[in-house]
């Protein structure tokens, strides 16, 4: 997950940075700095953020020549 995917995933869920911090138990400053490109979190932190988004219905799309992205799961 890159910083743009993090911002986009939050937007899809209509979550603030604080809501993501609360849901993931990751510090708000860590999220803010990652999304702004000021720092790159540890791999374990990125895994927690990604799992939090996936549990909320976000699907991560790998870069396949067209760039990485996110979308929401289709509702059954």
Buried (B, 14 or more C-beta within 10 A) or exposed (E): BBBBBBBBBBEBBEBEBEEBBEBBEBEBEBBBBBBEEEEEBEEEBBEBBBEBBEEBBBBBEEEEEEEBBBEEEEEE
